[in-house]
Amino acid sequence: QVQLVESGGGLVQPGGSLRLSCAASGFTFSSYPMSWYRQAPGKEREFVAYISSTGIRKSYADSVKGRFTISRDNAKNMVYVQMNSLKPEDTAVYFCRGFDSWGQGTQVTVSS
């Protein structure tokens, strides 16, 4: 069955960095685009970043453009998001999405 497992979340100070990872299995990973979403407490889940199946095309939410970078390794069935210059408003549970499936999420907390 399809599995998406996120990791790499944690507590970081404002201005810090984190790299989230998502391990995918159960489908032909290299054939599908992947995305990251996030959900803050009391808010709806929102789009963060997208990467095409080949990794050539990428897009970002305006709120993270210039600070976050999405990437993938099709040989390892992994997708990543490098998050720099983190702000308190980036605090959320971050989810990996692909093949019409969601991971369980990983918590990112940005606080001093």
Secondary structure as GFF3:
##gff-version 3
##sequence-region A 1 112
A	DSSP	beta_strand	3	7	.	.	.	ID=ss1
A	DSSP	beta_strand	10	12	.	.	.	ID=ss2
A	DSSP	beta_strand	18	25	.	.	.	ID=ss3
A	DSSP	three_ten_helix	29	31	.	.	.	ID=ss4
A	DSSP	beta_strand	34	39	.	.	.	ID=ss5
A	DSSP	beta_strand	46	51	.	.	.	ID=ss6
A	DSSP	beta_strand	58	60	.	.	.	ID=ss7
A	DSSP	beta_strand	68	73	.	.	.	ID=ss8
A	DSSP	beta_strand	78	83	.	.	.	ID=ss9
A	DSSP	three_ten_helix	88	90	.	.	.	ID=ss10
A	DSSP	beta_strand	92	98	.	.	.	ID=ss11
A	DSSP	beta_strand	101	102	.	.	.	ID=ss12
A	DSSP	beta_strand	106	110	.	.	.	ID=ss13
###
